[in-house]
Amino acid sequence: MELGLAGQVAIVTGASKGIGLAVTEALVEEGVAVVAGARRASPELMRLARTGHVDFVAADLSTADGPAHLIDAAAGRGRLDILVNNVGAVSPRPGGFLTVTDDEWLAAFMLNVMAAVRTTRAALPMMLAAGHGSIVTVSSVNAFLPDPLVIDYGAAKAALTNVGKALSKEYGGQGIRVNTVSPGPVATDLWLGPGGVADTLAGENGADPSAVAAGAAAASVSGRFTQPGEIGRLVAFLASDAAGNVTGTDVTIDGGLTTTT
């Protein structure tokens, strides 16, 4: 499907790997110039940067002034059409609720909620001045599938999804669409890498990480993890006019893991 995104400018946060990198790749394939924000670049992101379609911006979005660097780079491109709030992280809590400290709760909300809040707040004036824009925020199925293993992460993602819905109501009449995407387990380092969810659970239970991952995949109807590229293409669709009357929506992509309607 031709999405009609060629010539547009996007900001993607957490763009150096995983879902953020896949979103960046999908947008570049559609002819979008991407301002890619991350704390550090990756070889894959720098390869995209060498094409001239990606501006890598080193930005720490856990800080209050981090988003300003991304907005400045978009202003240098002359416009801002798309914002993809992807940055986030999870730390499994195998010890349970009583082991999660105040600092850990605050860190979960700072990175998973406030990074998106601050970046959106910085990006909106450019979009409002142009009279159009699309904001897509990567949330999680844990926003509505509470799990004690990721209790602080799930609470933060629930707040993030709620913010997206509220923004869609406030700015929909001014040409700004706001949607969220809620993945289940994704084949990225967050789940499968060293120190990821599978690795952490395996260490706690004396199991093999591949067996933990296989069990998580089997919980989905599809029997597999979602691939990052599948999320990238979904985000590109939601950002485009092909989804022109889609706003205030949360799209689940979890292989049928969620069984409620």
Secondary structure as the mmCIF struct_conf table of DSSP 4:
data_model
#
loop_
_struct_conf.conf_type_id
_struct_conf.id
_struct_conf.beg_label_comp_id
_struct_conf.beg_label_asym_id
_struct_conf.beg_label_seq_id
_struct_conf.end_label_comp_id
_struct_conf.end_label_asym_id
_struct_conf.end_label_seq_id
TURN_TY1_P TURN_TY1_P1 ALA A 6 GLY A 7
STRN STRN1 VAL A 9 THR A 13
BEND BEND1 GLY A 14 GLY A 14
TURN_TY1_P TURN_TY1_P2 ALA A 15 SER A 16
BEND BEND2 LYS A 17 LYS A 17
HELX_RH_AL_P HELX_RH_AL_P1 GLY A 18 GLU A 29
TURN_TY1_P TURN_TY1_P3 GLU A 30 GLY A 31
STRN STRN2 ALA A 33 ALA A 38
BEND BEND3 ARG A 39 ARG A 40
HELX_RH_AL_P HELX_RH_AL_P2 PRO A 43 ALA A 49
TURN_TY1_P TURN_TY1_P4 ARG A 50 GLY A 52
BEND BEND4 HIS A 53 HIS A 53
STRN STRN3 VAL A 54 ALA A 58
TURN_TY1_P TURN_TY1_P5 LEU A 61 SER A 62
BEND BEND5 THR A 63 THR A 63
TURN_TY1_P TURN_TY1_P6 ALA A 64 ASP A 65
HELX_RH_AL_P HELX_RH_AL_P3 GLY A 66 ARG A 77
TURN_TY1_P TURN_TY1_P7 GLY A 78 GLY A 78
STRN STRN4 ILE A 82 ASN A 85
TURN_TY1_P TURN_TY1_P8 PRO A 94 GLY A 95
HELX_RH_3T_P HELX_RH_3T_P1 PHE A 97 THR A 99
HELX_RH_AL_P HELX_RH_AL_P4 ASP A 102 PHE A 109
HELX_RH_PI_P HELX_RH_PI_P1 MET A 110 MET A 114
HELX_RH_AL_P HELX_RH_AL_P5 ALA A 115 ALA A 130
TURN_TY1_P TURN_TY1_P9 GLY A 131 GLY A 131
STRN STRN5 GLY A 133 VAL A 138
HELX_RH_3T_P HELX_RH_3T_P2 VAL A 141 ALA A 143
TURN_TY1_P TURN_TY1_P10 PHE A 144 PHE A 144
BEND BEND6 LEU A 145 LEU A 145
HELX_RH_3T_P HELX_RH_3T_P3 PRO A 148 VAL A 150
HELX_RH_AL_P HELX_RH_AL_P6 ILE A 151 TYR A 171
HELX_RH_3T_P HELX_RH_3T_P4 GLY A 172 GLN A 174
TURN_TY1_P TURN_TY1_P11 GLY A 175 GLY A 175
STRN STRN6 ILE A 176 PRO A 183
BEND BEND7 PRO A 185 PRO A 185
STRN STRN7 VAL A 186 VAL A 186
BEND BEND8 ALA A 187 THR A 188
HELX_RH_AL_P HELX_RH_AL_P7 ASP A 189 LEU A 192
BEND BEND9 GLY A 193 GLY A 193
TURN_TY1_P TURN_TY1_P12 PRO A 194 GLY A 195
BEND BEND10 GLY A 196 GLY A 196
HELX_RH_AL_P HELX_RH_AL_P8 VAL A 197 ASN A 205
TURN_TY1_P TURN_TY1_P13 GLY A 206 GLY A 206
HELX_RH_AL_P HELX_RH_AL_P9 PRO A 209 ALA A 218
TURN_TY1_P TURN_TY1_P14 ALA A 219 ALA A 219
BEND BEND11 SER A 220 SER A 220
TURN_TY1_P TURN_TY1_P15 VAL A 221 SER A 222
BEND BEND12 GLY A 223 ARG A 224
HELX_LH_PP_P HELX_LH_PP_P1 PHE A 225 PHE A 225
STRN STRN8 THR A 226 THR A 226
HELX_LH_PP_P HELX_LH_PP_P2 GLN A 227 GLN A 227
HELX_RH_AL_P HELX_RH_AL_P10 PRO A 228 ALA A 239
BEND BEND13 SER A 240 SER A 240
HELX_RH_3T_P HELX_RH_3T_P5 ASP A 241 ALA A 243
TURN_TY1_P TURN_TY1_P16 GLY A 244 ASN A 245
BEND BEND14 GLY A 248 GLY A 248
STRN STRN9 ASP A 250 ILE A 253
BEND BEND15 ASP A 254 ASP A 254
TURN_TY1_P TURN_TY1_P17 GLY A 255 GLY A 256
#
